[in-house]
Amino acid sequence: MPMKLNVGLSRKVGEPNYGSRGASMNLELELDNSLVEQPERLRDRIRQLAKASVDEELHCTGQQLAANNSVP
């Protein structure tokens, strides 16, 4: 029986003049039992993917985000 996993990450960074920008991601997936048997490897991969996703969002400008969100 597959296991369902739900992971979320949220981060804010400071901007000039007391502003801030934030990004968050949530991931829900069903895991095969073989992945559950390697929890360290699974945890490391999830951290890597979540951090990369949030970092990408925070390093984009407003125009880049609009362009990325308009792609189907």
N, C-alpha and C positions, 0 to 999 in steps of 0.2 A: 504494500500500500504506500503510495507516495506521500511525502510530508509537504505541507504548505509552509512557506517562509515569507515573512513580511519584514522588510528592512527600510528604515528611513534615515536620512541625514539632512541636517539643516545647518547653515552657517551664515553669519553676517560679517561684513568688513566695513570699517569706518571710512568715511569720505570727508573731504574738506567741508568746513562750515557746519559741523555737527550732523552731517548726513550719514547715511549708511546704505549699503546694497546687500541684499540677501538672496540666497539660492537654497533650494531644497529639492530632494528627490525621494521618491518612494518606489520600492520595487516589491512586487509580489510574484512568487513563482512556486511551482511544484517541483520538489527535488526527488530524484531517483534515490533509492536506498543506498546505492554505491557511493554517492556523494556524502551521505550522512555518516558513513563509516570513516570518513577522513575530515573530521570537524576543523582541524587547524588549517588545512588547505582550503576548505570551503570558506572559512572566516576570512582568511587572507585575501582570497579572490574577491569576495563581496566588498571588503574594505577598499581594495584597489579600484574597483568599478565605481563605487559610490563616491569616493574622493575625487576621481577623475571627472565624473559627471558634474559635481558641484564646482570644482575648480574651473572647468570649462565655462560654466554659466557665469561665474564671478569675473572671469577675465574678458568676457565679451563686452562690447559697447552696446548701447541701446539699439543702434542700427543693425548690428550683427545679430542680436537676439530676435529682432523683428523679422529679419531675413530667414533665420533658422526656423522660426515658428511658422512661416508661411509655406514652407516646403511640405508637400503632402507625404 
